[in-house]
Amino acid sequence: MPRRPLVAIVGRPNVGKSTLFNRLIGERRAVVNDVPGTTRDRLVGTAEWLDRVFDVVDTGGLDPTAASRGKEPLSVDSAPFIDAIRQQAAEAIQAADAVLFVVDAESGVTAADRAVAETLRRLQQRKGDKPHPPVLLVVNKVDSDQKAEDLYAFYELGFGDPIPISALHGRGLGDMLDRLLEIIPWAPRFDEQTDDEDVPKLAIVGRPNVGKSSLLNRLLGQERVLVSDIPGTTRDAVDTRLRYFGQDVVLIDTAGIRRKGRIEPGVEKYSVLRALRALQRADVALLVIDATEGVTAQDAHIGGYIQDAGASVVIVVNKWDAIEKDAYTMNRFTEHVRRALHFLDYAPILYVSAKTGQRVGQILPTALEVYQARYTRLPTSLVNRIIGDAVDQHPPPPMKGSKALKIYFAAQVGVAPPTFMLRVNDPKLAHFSYLRYLENRLREAHPFPGTPIRLLLKERERRKKGKRAK
């Protein structure tokens, strides 16, 4: 299967790159804000046009320092990341098959635009007589025909005819995409693509500054996302696809999830919402815990979010290299984790160090094992035998008067997570402790490591008596 072409969206801060990215992929994945410097990492999504599919990468502003000298100041909390943002954008350009160079019709040509244009020319690698990657000059915020006529100034940037669009309203996007398909390599048709639903999606979640992005970079073996010691560096849920021993895997790095009372309004609030949405589409959550701080109340809250989303989970205790250890340290910490996260007692626990690489190599094999357990389906005969033996050894206690729960039939009716349906006389007679007992018996027969089990109770349908024949 040929790879999908990659298109990079670049430009100075606050010209509408993230708005265009969201419009192309058809969902609000990038955080959009009027403050320059909001986008820091590379975000990758899939776009479709005329039955052709290609990947789109959103980047931070190529030259935030130039923008900060103009009338639009750079976001203060993005200032420490200027060099890293520029490096991320440069790497995206070098990997791209085409570039959408976005400028702002309302601002006209600025010194920052000229700096970006010069940077693009410098990064282009010559292949024969044509520069690579090819660049389309996209003039955003053109909301009327009158504005579309006033584009001559942008020719000075040296990238041919400017293409007027309005990313916010969708104006001119068809013409832009037609031009784009002419310059990118062969793009596979939509129905010729592999189904991403079959690709394991692993979301890296946790509190701010527990080492999620460092862990992702260690897994990838490259500086794929920004890393710093400042809590809250990652704002968007970043998807990264990799191949691990012949298996495609999608890693989702997310913003740190704070307590509700500590979430600042605006960009941070939406970043946390995107982290929670990432859990909804993840198969397995890697819950990262800081070994130097132990399991906190917020770690338990995030564990609850994972459980509510129905995702499978691997508990990853990071910064294990920073702990003074003896022969019993790991056992004591495991007991601590099990007590604090007792509702995730089925989750494997790994002790790693993203800084040194210690035991990081165990994460993907463990996560894929959990993923396989998530899609395990047991035969109906086996399920009935497990539940029947459990009831024989420990019958349900009476709940109302002398009436007790009766289980007539059991079968697995779903996966992701494994879901079992029990036909009973009255679902209201089932106590949660007895359901937990049945769940434990199912896990004894098949461990289902790292994945939750759902039990659905349905009242047995009673046969209607037919009319007597005359």
Order of alpha helices (4+ residues) and beta strands (2+ residues): beta-alpha-beta-beta-alpha-alpha-beta-alpha-beta-beta-beta-alpha-beta-alpha-beta-alpha-beta-beta-alpha-beta-alpha-beta-alpha-beta-alpha-alpha-beta-beta-beta-beta-alpha-beta
